[in-house]
Amino acid sequence: MNNNTDFFVIKALEDGVNVIGLTRGSDTKFFHSEKLDKDEIMIAQFTEHTSAVKVRGKALIQTSHGEMNNS
């Protein structure tokens, strides 16, 4: 695993925001999910097992590339 991997922050803007991790490899699969309530914050990073993250619900997402709001 690369220890220099950037972190990203997800802040729930409503109750019930789903954060879903997707696996790496030839078959992309859901492997982990979290449910955040309003104002909860999750700090995460991509790893050797996680290739993508799906966010469902109103949330603020901050990365080293900028800030996104999917509301």
LINKA-V365485 format. One record per residue. N is the residue number from 1. RES is the residue in three letters. PSI is psi in degrees with one decimal (999 if undefined). Layout:
[[N;RES;PSI] [N;RES;PSI]]
This chain:
[[1;MET;141.7] [2;ASN;116.9] [3;ASN;-7.6] [4;ASN;11.6] [5;THR;132.7] [6;ASP;147.7] [7;PHE;157.6] [8;PHE;153.9] [9;VAL;135.4] [10;ILE;121.6] [11;LYS;121.9] [12;ALA;131.1] [13;LEU;-1.8] [14;GLU;164.4] [15;ASP;145.6] [16;GLY;23.4] [17;VAL;127.6] [18;ASN;132.0] [19;VAL;119.8] [20;ILE;125.0] [21;GLY;139.5] [22;LEU;142.8] [23;THR;163.3] [24;ARG;168.0] [25;GLY;-176.1] [26;SER;-28.3] [27;ASP;108.8] [28;THR;127.1] [29;LYS;153.9] [30;PHE;134.8] [31;PHE;-11.6] [32;HIS;142.2] [33;SER;151.3] [34;GLU;150.0] [35;LYS;125.7] [36;LEU;142.4] [37;ASP;165.7] [38;LYS;133.8] [39;ASP;0.7] [40;GLU;148.1] [41;ILE;136.3] [42;MET;131.1] [43;ILE;126.9] [44;ALA;174.2] [45;GLN;158.0] [46;PHE;144.5] [47;THR;-173.5] [48;GLU;-18.8] [49;HIS;-24.5] [50;THR;120.5] [51;SER;-18.6] [52;ALA;157.5] [53;VAL;134.2] [54;LYS;132.3] [55;VAL;123.4] [56;ARG;126.7] [57;GLY;173.2] [58;LYS;120.4] [59;ALA;156.8] [60;LEU;126.9] [61;ILE;124.7] [62;GLN;129.0] [63;THR;175.0] [64;SER;-13.5] [65;HIS;-7.7] [66;GLY;-170.2] [67;GLU;136.7] [68;MET;147.6] [69;ASN;119.0] [70;ASN;33.4] [71;SER;999]]
